[in-house]
Amino acid sequence: MKIKINNQEKDVSLDTTLVKLLQEMNLTGNRGLAVAVNQEVINSDQWEEYQLKDNDSVLVLHAIAGG
């Protein structure tokens, strides 16, 4: 199936969860991540069960400290 990640199309398997997607992107274990699917923020405690669907739009953001 096709999804968009930060506005770039990607083919993923039908059983892809947010955790699996983040693992493929080498982003697991990173603190300060925020993920939204179709403009809805998904809490990190739901990433393992959250099943992606065809044509979902995923936005992954990294928090940056500054001052």
C-alpha positions as a Markdown table, in Angstrom:
| # | Residue | x | y | z |
|---|---|---|---|---|
| 1 | Met | 0.0 | 0.0 | 0.0 |
| 2 | Lys | 1.1 | 3.6 | -0.5 |
| 3 | Ile | 1.4 | 6.2 | 2.3 |
| 4 | Lys | 2.9 | 9.6 | 2.5 |
| 5 | Ile | 5.6 | 10.4 | 5.0 |
| 6 | Asn | 6.5 | 14.0 | 5.4 |
| 7 | Asn | 5.0 | 14.6 | 1.9 |
| 8 | Gln | 7.0 | 11.8 | 0.3 |
| 9 | Glu | 5.3 | 8.7 | -1.1 |
| 10 | Lys | 6.4 | 5.3 | 0.3 |
| 11 | Asp | 5.3 | 1.7 | -0.3 |
| 12 | Val | 4.7 | -0.2 | 2.9 |
| 13 | Ser | 3.3 | -3.6 | 3.7 |
| 14 | Leu | -0.4 | -4.0 | 4.7 |
| 15 | Asp | 0.5 | -4.8 | 8.3 |
| 16 | Thr | 2.5 | -1.7 | 9.0 |
| 17 | Thr | 2.1 | 0.0 | 12.3 |
| 18 | Leu | 3.5 | 3.3 | 13.4 |
| 19 | Val | 6.2 | 1.5 | 15.4 |
| 20 | Lys | 7.2 | -0.6 | 12.4 |
| 21 | Leu | 7.4 | 2.5 | 10.2 |
| 22 | Leu | 9.6 | 4.3 | 12.7 |
| 23 | Gln | 11.8 | 1.3 | 13.0 |
| 24 | Glu | 12.2 | 1.2 | 9.2 |
| 25 | Met | 13.2 | 4.9 | 9.4 |
| 26 | Asn | 15.7 | 4.2 | 12.3 |
| 27 | Leu | 13.8 | 6.5 | 14.6 |
| 28 | Thr | 12.9 | 4.2 | 17.5 |
| 29 | Gly | 14.3 | 5.2 | 20.8 |
| 30 | Asn | 14.5 | 8.8 | 19.8 |
| 31 | Arg | 13.1 | 11.1 | 22.4 |
| 32 | Gly | 11.2 | 14.2 | 21.3 |
| 33 | Leu | 9.3 | 12.6 | 18.4 |
| 34 | Ala | 5.8 | 13.6 | 17.5 |
| 35 | Val | 3.7 | 11.7 | 15.0 |
| 36 | Ala | 0.5 | 12.7 | 13.3 |
| 37 | Val | -1.6 | 10.7 | 10.9 |
| 38 | Asn | -4.0 | 12.5 | 8.6 |
| 39 | Gln | -3.4 | 15.7 | 10.7 |
| 40 | Glu | -4.3 | 13.9 | 14.0 |
| 41 | Val | -1.6 | 13.6 | 16.6 |
| 42 | Ile | -1.1 | 10.0 | 17.8 |
| 43 | Asn | 0.1 | 9.5 | 21.4 |
| 44 | Ser | 3.3 | 7.4 | 21.6 |
| 45 | Asp | 1.6 | 4.8 | 23.8 |
| 46 | Gln | -0.7 | 4.0 | 20.8 |
| 47 | Trp | 2.1 | 3.7 | 18.1 |
| 48 | Glu | 2.5 | -0.1 | 18.6 |
| 49 | Glu | -1.1 | -0.8 | 17.8 |
| 50 | Tyr | -1.8 | 2.0 | 15.4 |
| 51 | Gln | -2.4 | 0.3 | 12.0 |
| 52 | Leu | -1.7 | 2.5 | 8.9 |
| 53 | Lys | -4.1 | 2.4 | 6.0 |
| 54 | Asp | -3.7 | 3.0 | 2.3 |
| 55 | Asn | -3.2 | 6.7 | 1.4 |
| 56 | Asp | -2.6 | 7.8 | 5.0 |
| 57 | Ser | -0.5 | 10.9 | 5.4 |
| 58 | Val | 2.1 | 10.6 | 8.2 |
| 59 | Leu | 4.0 | 13.6 | 9.6 |
| 60 | Val | 7.0 | 12.9 | 11.8 |
| 61 | Leu | 8.5 | 15.8 | 13.8 |
| 62 | His | 11.6 | 16.0 | 15.9 |
| 63 | Ala | 11.6 | 18.4 | 18.9 |
| 64 | Ile | 14.5 | 20.8 | 18.8 |
| 65 | Ala | 15.8 | 22.5 | 22.0 |
| 66 | Gly | 16.6 | 26.2 | 21.6 |
| 67 | Gly | 16.6 | 29.4 | 23.4 |
